[in-house]
């Protein structure tokens, strides 16, 4: 038997690939829910993810998986409209003429930013088309230095800096330029006349999770069951012990895939990972009426959140029984921060007050419900030297033969974490166990902004 620790997208993907190749697998999930960050809430219609998700065109492995599971027709590609809130004004940033009319940038600012998004380095006056090919070349470059040198001082201060503040808070000074460059590449697919092309599942990402569970077999998945020990013998994994809180059971295993956070890996095996993670407080607000005219609104303002994401400006309200659904979220670098310590009611008041400060027309009376999710480790801090800290897929040399890692600290989640990266990591481990090599999305063709 092959044991899989963790019932998120990575663990389920590993189990699916192994099951398809004839292996006996069993998934152990400590919580009662499967899916990890892709878990859902009920609405008046389709379920909605607790933490926002979409796909970018560069994410091919998860789309191939959907096809394999019979959900190819469920992947819908839509325009995800973006805007930027500055000094009390919402500026659409999708169409070329909207970007050109942005009043806070000079024509030269726009030219430099445009060249960067097109992967053209114009420093020194001679265009270079291969400067940005290898993200690793920028792994040790501070993101602020990179943004200033490869665009302009004004673009950094009016655009990149507020985004970095929202994403990394007090840790922004540690972040690598490779993260920013990878994100630009990752989010680069655009309809020139309309905006960014993003993907979503008809019925939500829960459909993919349900199909994965069915393919793995619900009888092969244990929820509410925490793995407490992984035993080795003769330099190879031999068994794992799991408990449901009342009883503990030891299972003989040929291999184990740990598809959880690296602190769980360390607790089970002693393998330490130095990557720091940040958390998220994320709420979904159901409203009777729309708040925004855009899907994704980045905010350069002293607000208690870095962005507002109106999901039903991306996917029709008809899918949700007429509810207008708005995500409000904030990254947390330290659990002592006020928003993390607040009760759900206090978080709601913080969000509502912040929205009212930006949009005085916001009507609390139009709010049907608000639900808040918290996770202390939703994303890595992509600091300089990050690649030296990723956990290998195969931990045979470091710990014991037959031990594999597919969690958030894997190479597949660089330079940005995503559900697609989870699928890639799960497949990478399964392929190593099965002794096969395949071509999947490599993170250098960067890996859904989930929760960002």
C-alpha positions in Angstrom: 0.0 0.0 0.0 1.0 3.6 -0.6 0.0 6.0 2.0 -0.8 9.7 1.2 -0.8 12.1 4.0 -3.1 15.0 3.2 -6.4 15.2 1.3 -5.9 18.5 -0.5 -5.5 18.8 -4.3 -1.9 17.6 -4.2 -2.6 14.5 -2.1 -5.7 13.6 -4.1 -3.8 14.1 -7.4 -1.0 11.8 -6.2 -3.5 9.2 -5.2 -5.4 9.4 -8.4 -2.3 9.0 -10.6 -1.1 6.0 -8.5 -4.6 4.4 -8.5 -4.8 4.8 -12.3 -1.5 2.9 -12.5 -2.7 0.0 -10.5 -1.3 0.9 -7.0 -3.2 0.3 -3.8 -3.5 3.7 -2.1 -5.0 5.2 1.1 -5.4 8.9 1.8 -5.3 10.2 5.4 -6.8 13.7 6.0 -6.6 15.1 9.5 -9.6 17.4 9.1 -13.2 16.4 8.3 -13.1 18.2 4.9 -11.2 17.4 1.8 -9.8 19.9 -0.6 -7.7 22.1 1.6 -7.8 25.7 0.4 -10.3 24.6 -2.3 -13.0 23.7 0.3 -16.4 25.4 -0.3 -19.4 27.2 1.2 -23.0 26.6 0.1 -24.8 29.5 -1.6 -28.3 29.8 -3.1 -26.8 28.1 -6.1 -23.4 26.6 -6.8 -20.9 26.2 -4.0 -18.3 29.0 -3.6 -14.7 28.4 -2.6 -13.7 29.7 0.9 -10.6 31.1 -0.6 -10.8 32.7 -4.1 -9.5 30.6 -7.0 -9.2 30.9 -10.8 -6.9 29.5 -13.5 -4.5 31.2 -15.8 -3.9 30.0 -19.3 -0.4 28.8 -18.3 -1.9 26.2 -16.0 -2.1 23.2 -18.3 -1.8 20.2 -15.9 -4.9 20.9 -14.0 -6.9 21.4 -17.2 -5.5 18.0 -18.5 -6.6 16.4 -15.3 -10.1 17.8 -15.7 -10.2 16.3 -19.2 -9.1 12.9 -17.9 -11.8 13.1 -15.2 -14.5 13.8 -17.8 -14.7 17.5 -16.9 -13.0 19.0 -19.9 -16.2 20.8 -20.9 -16.6 22.3 -17.4 -13.5 24.5 -17.7 -14.7 27.9 -18.8 -12.4 30.7 -20.0 -13.6 34.2 -19.3 -12.3 37.7 -19.2 -11.3 38.6 -15.6 -11.6 42.4 -15.5 -9.0 44.2 -13.3 -8.9 47.7 -11.9 -6.8 49.8 -9.6 -8.2 52.1 -6.8 -6.0 55.2 -6.3 -6.9 58.4 -4.5 -10.6 57.6 -4.4 -10.9 56.7 -8.1 -11.3 53.2 -9.7 -9.2 53.0 -12.8 -9.9 50.1 -15.2 -6.7 48.5 -16.3 -7.7 46.0 -19.0 -7.8 47.6 -22.4 -4.7 49.3 -23.9 -6.4 52.7 -23.9 -7.4 52.3 -20.3 -3.8 51.6 -19.3 -2.6 54.5 -21.4 -5.1 56.9 -19.8 -3.9 56.0 -16.2 -3.2 59.5 -14.9 -0.5 58.6 -12.4 2.1 57.4 -15.0 3.9 59.3 -17.7 4.2 57.9 -21.2 7.7 56.7 -20.4 6.4 54.9 -17.2 3.8 53.1 -19.4 6.4 52.2 -22.0 8.8 50.7 -19.4 6.1 48.7 -17.7 4.7 47.5 -21.0 8.1 46.3 -22.1 8.5 44.3 -18.9 5.2 42.6 -19.3 6.2 41.7 -22.9 9.5 40.1 -21.6 11.6 42.8 -23.3 14.5 44.3 -21.4 15.1 47.9 -22.7 17.7 49.0 -20.2 20.6 50.7 -21.9 18.5 51.5 -24.9 19.1 48.2 -26.7 16.2 45.7 -26.5 17.0 42.3 -25.2 14.6 39.4 -25.6 16.2 36.7 -23.4 16.9 38.6 -20.2 13.9 37.2 -18.4 14.0 33.6 -19.6 15.4 32.1 -16.4 13.6 33.1 -13.2 16.5 31.6 -11.3 18.7 34.4 -12.5 16.7 36.8 -10.4 16.4 34.6 -7.3 18.8 36.6 -5.2 17.7 40.1 -6.5 15.6 42.2 -4.2 12.2 42.8 -5.7 12.3 46.5 -5.0 15.6 46.8 -6.8 14.4 44.8 -9.8 11.1 46.8 -10.1 12.9 50.2 -10.0 15.6 49.2 -12.5 13.3 47.4 -14.9 10.5 49.9 -14.9 10.7 53.3 -13.2 10.8 54.8 -9.7 7.3 56.1 -10.2 5.9 52.8 -11.4 7.4 51.1 -8.4 6.0 53.7 -5.9 2.5 53.9 -7.4 1.9 50.4 -8.5 4.3 47.6 -7.4 4.9 48.9 -3.8 1.2 48.9 -2.9 0.8 45.4 -4.3 3.8 44.2 -2.4 2.5 45.8 0.8 -0.8 43.9 0.3 0.8 40.6 -0.6 3.8 40.5 1.8 3.3 43.2 4.4 6.3 43.6 6.7 8.1 40.9 4.7 8.1 42.7 1.3 11.8 43.7 1.7 12.8 40.0 1.8 11.0 39.1 -1.4 12.9 37.9 -4.5 12.5 39.5 -7.9 12.0 36.0 -9.3 8.5 36.0 -7.6 7.5 39.2 -9.3 8.8 38.2 -12.7 7.2 34.8 -12.4 3.9 36.4 -11.5 4.1 38.7 -14.6 4.7 35.6 -16.8 2.0 33.6 -15.0 -0.7 36.3 -15.5 0.3 37.2 -19.0 -2.5 35.7 -21.2 -4.7 38.6 -22.4 -7.4 39.4 -24.9 -5.8 42.6 -26.3 -9.2 44.3 -26.6 -10.8 43.1 -23.3 -8.3 41.9 -20.7 -6.9 38.9 -18.9 -8.2 35.5 -19.7 -8.9 33.4 -16.6 -10.5 30.0 -16.1 -13.1 28.6 -13.7 -15.1 25.4 -13.4 -18.8 25.4 -14.2 -20.1 24.5 -10.7 -16.8 25.6 -9.0 -13.6 23.8 -8.2 -15.5 21.5 -5.9 -16.5 19.6 -9.0 -12.9 18.7 -9.7 -12.4 17.6 -6.1 -15.6 15.5 -6.2 -14.4 13.8 -9.4 -10.9 13.2 -7.9 -12.5 11.6 -4.8 -14.7 9.4 -6.9 -11.7 8.3 -9.1 -9.6 7.5 -6.0 -12.6 5.8 -4.3 -14.1 7.2 -1.1 -13.4 3.9 0.5 -9.7 4.7 0.1 -9.9 8.0 1.9 -10.0 8.5 5.6 -11.1 12.0 6.9 -10.8 13.0 10.5 -7.7 10.8 10.7 -4.3 12.2 11.5 -1.0 10.4 10.7 1.1 10.5 13.8 4.1 8.5 12.9 6.1 7.2 9.9 8.3 4.3 10.7 11.4 3.2 8.7 13.3 0.0 8.6 16.7 -0.6 6.8 16.7 2.9 5.4 13.2 2.6 3.9 9.7 3.6 5.0 7.9 0.6 6.4 4.7 1.7 8.1 2.6 4.7 9.2 0.3 5.1 12.2 -2.9 7.1 12.0 -5.5 8.0 14.6 -9.1 9.1 14.4 -8.9 10.5 17.9 -10.1 7.3 19.5 -8.2 4.5 17.9 -4.8 4.3 16.3 -4.0 1.9 13.4 -0.6 1.0 11.9 -0.5 0.3 8.2 2.3 -1.4 6.3 3.4 0.8 3.4 5.7 0.6 0.4 5.9 4.3 0.0 4.5 7.5 1.6 3.6 10.8 -0.1 3.4 13.7 2.4 1.2 16.3 0.8 0.9 18.8 3.6 2.7 21.7 5.0 6.4 21.2 5.8 5.9 21.5 9.6 3.9 18.3 9.4 6.7 16.7 7.4 9.2 17.7 10.1 7.0 16.4 12.9 6.7 13.0 11.2 10.2 12.6 9.8 12.5 15.2 11.4 13.1 16.8 8.0 13.2 20.6 8.6 12.3 23.3 6.0 13.3 26.9 6.5 10.6 28.4 4.2 8.4 30.9 6.0 4.7 31.0 5.4 2.0 33.7 5.7 -1.7 33.3 6.5 -4.9 34.7 5.2 -8.1 35.9 6.7 -10.7 35.7 3.9 -14.4 36.4 3.9 -17.1 35.9 1.4 -19.9 38.5 1.5 -23.2 37.7 -0.1 -25.1 40.9 -1.3 -28.3 41.7 -3.0 -26.6 44.2 -5.3 -23.2 44.6 -6.9 -20.5 46.7 -5.3 -17.9 46.9 -8.2 -17.8 47.1 -11.9 -14.8 44.8 -12.1 -13.7 41.4 -11.0 -10.4 42.2 -9.3 -9.8 45.5 -7.6 -6.3 46.2 -6.3 -6.2 49.0 -3.8 -3.5 51.6 -3.3 -5.0 53.0 -0.2 -4.7 52.7 3.6 -7.5 50.0 3.7 -7.6 46.9 6.0 -7.5 44.7 2.9 -5.3 44.8 -0.2 -7.9 43.8 -2.8 -11.6 43.3 -3.3 -12.6 40.5 -5.6 -16.2 40.4 -6.8 -16.6 36.9 -8.0 -19.9 37.4 -9.6 -18.4 40.0 -11.9 -16.5 37.0 -13.3 -19.0 34.2 -13.0 -22.7 35.1 -13.4 -24.9 35.7 -10.4 -27.4 33.3 -12.0 -25.0 30.5 -10.9 -25.5 31.5 -7.3 -29.3 32.1 -7.1 -28.9 35.8 -7.8 -26.5 36.4 -4.9 -23.6 38.9 -5.6 -20.5 37.4 -4.0 -17.5 39.5 -2.9 -14.2 38.3 -1.5 -12.4 40.4 1.1 -9.1 39.2 2.3 -5.9 40.1 4.0 -2.5 38.4 4.2 -1.2 37.9 7.7 2.6 37.8 8.4 2.2 37.4 12.2 -0.7 35.9 14.1 -0.5 38.7 16.6 -2.0 41.1 14.0 -5.3 42.5 14.9 -7.4 41.0 12.1 -6.1 37.5 12.9 -7.1 38.0 16.6 -10.5 39.3 15.8 -13.7 37.3 16.1 -15.7 36.7 12.9 -18.1 39.6 13.9 -15.2 41.9 14.5 -13.6 40.9 11.1 -17.0 41.7 9.4 -17.0 45.2 11.1 -13.4 45.8 9.9 -14.3 44.9 6.3 -17.6 46.8 6.3 -15.9 49.9 7.7 -13.1 49.6 5.2 -15.5 49.2 2.3 -17.6 52.2 3.4 -14.4 54.4 3.5 -13.7 53.5 -0.2 -17.3 53.3 -1.4 -19.7 55.4 0.7 -22.6 54.0 -1.3 -22.1 50.5 0.2 -25.3 49.4 1.9 -24.9 47.0 4.8 -28.6 46.4 4.6 -28.0 44.7 1.2 -25.7 42.1 2.9 -27.3 38.6 3.1 -24.5 36.9 4.9 -20.7 36.9 5.5 -18.6 33.9 6.2 -14.9 34.0 7.2 -12.2 31.5 6.8 -8.7 31.6 8.3 -5.6 29.7 7.5 -2.2 30.3 9.0 -0.2 29.0 6.0 -1.8 29.9 2.7 1.3 31.0 0.9 5.1 31.0 1.2 7.1 34.2 1.6 9.1 34.0 -1.6 12.2 35.5 -0.2 15.6 35.6 -1.8 17.3 32.2 -1.8 13.9 30.4 -1.8 15.0 27.7 -4.3 17.7 26.6 -1.8 14.9 25.8 0.7 12.4 23.9 -1.4 11.7 20.3 -0.2 12.7 17.7 -2.8 10.0 15.5 -4.2 12.1 12.4 -3.4 13.4 12.3 0.2 15.2 9.0 -0.2 18.6 10.6 0.3 17.6 13.0 3.0 15.3 10.7 5.1 14.5 7.3 3.8 13.7 5.5 0.5 10.0 5.5 -0.3 9.3 8.9 1.2 8.1 11.7 -1.1 6.9 15.3 -0.6 4.1 17.1 -2.6 3.2 19.9 -0.2 3.3 23.7 -0.5 7.1 23.8 -0.1 7.7 21.7 -3.2 9.3 23.0 -6.4 6.0 23.0 -8.2 4.8 25.9 -6.0 7.5 28.2 -7.3 7.4 31.1 -8.1 3.7 31.2 -7.1 1.5 28.8 -5.3 -1.5 27.4 -7.1 -3.9 24.5 -7.4 -2.2 23.6 -10.6 1.1 23.5 -8.7 -0.6 21.0 -6.3 -1.6 18.8 -9.1 1.9 19.0 -10.6 3.5 18.1 -7.2 1.2 15.2 -6.7 1.9 13.8 -10.2 5.7 14.3 -9.7 5.7 12.1 -6.6 3.4 9.5 -8.2 5.6 9.3 -11.3 8.7 8.8 -9.1 7.0 6.0 -7.2 5.8 4.4 -10.4 9.3 4.8 -12.0 8.0 6.9 -14.9 9.0 10.4 -16.2 6.4 12.5 -17.9 6.3 16.1 -19.1 4.1 18.3 -16.9 4.0 22.0 -16.3 7.3 23.1 -14.8 7.3 26.1 -12.5 9.6 27.9 -14.9 6.5 28.1 -17.0 5.1 29.5 -13.8 2.7 27.8 -11.7 -4.1 29.7 -9.7 -3.5 32.7 -7.8 -5.4 31.3 -5.0 -5.9 33.6 -2.3 -4.2 36.7 -4.1 
